[in-house]
Amino acid sequence: QVQLVESGGGLVQAGGSLGLSCVASRSMVMFAAMGWYRQAPGKQRELVARITRGGMTNYGDSVKGRFTISRDNAKNTVYLQMNSLKPEDTAVYYCNVLLTSGSDYWGQGTQVTVSS
Protein backbone atom coordinates (compact mmCIF):
# COMPACT_ATOMS: atom_id res chain seq x y z
CA GLN A 1 0.00 0.00 0.00
CA VAL A 2 1.08 3.51 -0.79
CA GLN A 3 -0.60 6.61 0.58
CA LEU A 4 -0.22 9.80 -1.40
CA VAL A 5 -0.92 13.26 -0.04
CA GLU A 6 -1.19 16.13 -2.47
CA SER A 7 -0.96 19.80 -1.62
CA GLY A 8 -0.57 23.15 -3.30
CA GLY A 9 -3.78 23.56 -5.22
CA GLY A 10 -5.81 26.73 -5.13
CA LEU A 11 -7.14 29.67 -7.08
CA VAL A 12 -4.91 31.66 -9.41
CA GLN A 13 -5.43 34.17 -12.19
CA ALA A 14 -4.67 33.27 -15.78
CA GLY A 15 -1.00 33.69 -16.51
CA GLY A 16 -0.04 32.90 -12.94
CA SER A 17 1.82 29.98 -11.41
CA LEU A 18 1.16 27.25 -8.89
CA GLY A 19 3.21 24.42 -7.51
CA LEU A 20 1.82 21.06 -6.45
CA SER A 21 3.47 18.52 -4.19
CA CYS A 22 2.76 14.85 -3.61
CA VAL A 23 4.33 13.04 -0.69
CA ALA A 24 4.41 9.26 -0.74
CA SER A 25 4.22 7.14 2.39
CA ARG A 26 7.10 4.96 1.36
CA SER A 27 10.37 5.11 -0.46
CA MET A 28 10.22 5.86 -4.13
CA VAL A 29 12.86 3.24 -4.85
CA MET A 30 10.22 0.71 -5.87
CA PHE A 31 8.25 3.17 -7.94
CA ALA A 32 8.45 2.57 -11.67
CA ALA A 33 6.94 5.99 -12.28
CA MET A 34 5.15 8.87 -10.63
CA GLY A 35 2.83 11.25 -12.34
CA TRP A 36 0.16 13.87 -12.26
CA TYR A 37 -3.20 13.51 -13.92
CA ARG A 38 -6.15 15.86 -13.99
CA GLN A 39 -9.87 15.66 -14.46
CA ALA A 40 -12.10 18.56 -15.35
CA PRO A 41 -15.88 18.39 -14.91
CA GLY A 42 -17.46 16.31 -17.63
CA LYS A 43 -14.12 15.20 -19.01
CA GLN A 44 -11.99 12.10 -18.74
CA ARG A 45 -8.94 11.98 -16.56
CA GLU A 46 -5.87 12.85 -18.58
CA LEU A 47 -2.12 12.67 -18.17
CA VAL A 48 -0.46 15.92 -17.21
CA ALA A 49 3.11 14.81 -16.56
CA ARG A 50 4.98 11.68 -15.64
CA ILE A 51 8.49 10.86 -14.50
CA THR A 52 9.98 7.39 -14.50
CA ARG A 53 12.37 5.88 -12.04
CA GLY A 54 15.10 6.52 -14.56
CA GLY A 55 14.21 10.19 -14.73
CA MET A 56 12.52 10.24 -18.11
CA THR A 57 9.63 12.64 -18.33
CA ASN A 58 6.65 13.02 -20.59
CA TYR A 59 3.93 15.62 -20.70
CA GLY A 60 0.46 16.03 -22.03
CA ASP A 61 0.44 18.08 -25.21
CA SER A 62 -1.59 20.87 -23.65
CA VAL A 63 0.96 21.54 -20.90
CA LYS A 64 4.26 21.11 -22.73
CA GLY A 65 6.52 24.07 -22.19
CA ARG A 66 4.45 25.37 -19.28
CA PHE A 67 4.54 22.62 -16.65
CA THR A 68 7.53 20.84 -15.14
CA ILE A 69 7.56 17.63 -13.14
CA SER A 70 10.37 16.85 -10.75
CA ARG A 71 11.03 14.65 -7.75
CA ASP A 72 13.05 14.50 -4.57
CA ASN A 73 13.77 10.89 -3.70
CA ALA A 74 15.05 11.78 -0.25
CA LYS A 75 11.69 13.37 0.57
CA ASN A 76 9.55 10.79 -1.25
CA THR A 77 8.01 13.72 -3.06
CA VAL A 78 7.08 14.54 -6.62
CA TYR A 79 6.38 18.10 -7.69
CA LEU A 80 4.51 19.79 -10.48
CA GLN A 81 5.39 23.38 -11.27
CA MET A 82 2.69 25.01 -13.36
CA ASN A 83 3.42 28.28 -15.14
CA SER A 84 1.43 30.41 -17.57
CA LEU A 85 -1.77 28.87 -16.30
CA LYS A 86 -4.89 29.04 -18.42
CA PRO A 87 -8.55 28.73 -17.48
CA GLU A 88 -8.62 25.39 -19.30
CA ASP A 89 -6.10 24.07 -16.76
CA THR A 90 -8.86 24.17 -14.17
CA ALA A 91 -9.35 20.64 -12.84
CA VAL A 92 -8.78 18.32 -9.94
CA TYR A 93 -5.17 17.20 -10.08
CA TYR A 94 -4.30 13.70 -8.92
CA CYS A 95 -0.96 12.20 -8.01
CA ASN A 96 -0.30 8.66 -9.20
CA VAL A 97 2.43 6.13 -8.56
CA LEU A 98 3.10 2.98 -10.50
CA LEU A 99 5.02 0.29 -8.65
CA THR A 100 7.41 -2.09 -10.35
CA SER A 101 4.90 -4.83 -9.43
CA GLY A 102 2.35 -3.18 -11.72
CA SER A 103 0.11 -1.89 -8.95
CA ASP A 104 -0.78 1.75 -8.99
CA TYR A 105 -2.13 4.18 -6.41
CA TRP A 106 -3.87 7.53 -6.47
CA GLY A 107 -3.97 10.51 -4.19
CA GLN A 108 -7.19 12.17 -3.09
CA GLY A 109 -6.79 15.04 -5.55
CA THR A 110 -6.30 18.76 -5.20
CA GLN A 111 -8.36 21.43 -6.91
CA VAL A 112 -6.71 23.91 -9.22
CA THR A 113 -8.86 26.79 -10.44
CA VAL A 114 -7.62 29.34 -12.96
CA SER A 115 -9.72 32.45 -13.34
CA SER A 116 -9.81 34.45 -16.55
Disulfide bonds with the S-S distance in Angstrom:
Cys22-Cys95 2.07
